[in-house]
Amino acid sequence: MSDQLEQSEEILLESTKDYFNYLKTIVDSLESDVLKSEKGNKAAGVRLRKSLRVIKGHVGDFVKFTLAK
């Protein structure tokens, strides 16, 4: 998951809709780790928390983008 997030930084996001769809895709990709974490898989929980930290950064970028418009 984190490899996918790092590679996706090259995507050009030009509108708020682009940012929203990008974030939605990232959140949707976390579903398998959420389900595994609920079953007690500790590694999935670690991956999930790491991915959430990455998403937090992207959300901050989205906020800055919307303020700049």
C-alpha positions as CSV (number, residue, x, y, z in Angstrom):
1,M,0.0,0.0,0.0
2,S,2.7,2.5,0.9
3,D,4.6,1.8,-2.3
4,Q,1.5,2.7,-4.2
5,L,1.0,5.9,-2.3
6,E,4.6,6.9,-2.9
7,Q,4.4,6.2,-6.6
8,S,1.1,8.1,-7.0
9,E,2.7,11.4,-6.0
10,E,3.6,11.8,-9.6
11,I,-0.1,12.2,-10.5
12,L,-1.0,15.8,-11.6
13,L,-4.0,17.0,-9.6
14,E,-5.5,20.1,-11.1
15,S,-9.0,20.4,-9.6
16,T,-10.7,19.7,-6.3
17,K,-12.6,16.8,-8.0
18,D,-9.2,15.3,-8.9
19,Y,-8.0,15.6,-5.3
20,F,-11.2,14.1,-3.9
21,N,-11.2,11.1,-6.3
22,Y,-7.5,10.5,-5.5
23,L,-8.2,10.5,-1.8
24,K,-11.2,8.3,-2.2
25,T,-9.2,5.8,-4.1
26,I,-6.5,5.7,-1.4
27,V,-9.1,5.2,1.3
28,D,-10.8,2.4,-0.6
29,S,-7.5,0.6,-1.0
30,L,-7.2,0.4,2.8
31,E,-10.2,-1.9,3.1
32,S,-8.2,-5.2,3.1
33,D,-5.9,-4.0,5.9
34,V,-8.9,-2.8,7.9
35,L,-10.6,-6.2,7.7
36,K,-7.4,-8.1,8.5
37,S,-6.7,-5.8,11.4
38,E,-10.2,-6.4,12.8
39,K,-9.4,-10.1,12.8
40,G,-6.3,-9.5,15.0
41,N,-3.6,-9.3,12.3
42,K,-1.1,-6.9,13.9
43,A,1.0,-6.4,10.8
44,A,-2.1,-5.2,9.0
45,G,-2.8,-2.7,11.8
46,V,0.8,-1.4,11.4
47,R,0.3,-1.0,7.6
48,L,-3.1,0.7,8.2
49,R,-1.7,3.2,10.6
50,K,1.3,4.0,8.3
51,S,-1.1,4.5,5.4
52,L,-3.3,6.8,7.4
53,R,-0.3,9.0,8.2
54,V,0.5,9.2,4.5
55,I,-3.2,10.1,3.8
56,K,-3.0,12.8,6.5
57,G,-0.3,14.5,4.5
58,H,-2.3,14.3,1.3
59,V,-5.3,15.7,3.0
60,G,-3.2,18.7,4.2
61,D,-2.1,19.2,0.6
62,F,-5.7,19.1,-0.5
63,V,-6.6,21.8,2.1
64,K,-3.8,24.0,0.9
65,F,-4.9,23.5,-2.7
66,T,-8.5,24.6,-1.9
67,L,-7.3,27.6,0.0
68,A,-5.1,28.7,-2.9
69,K,-8.0,28.9,-5.3
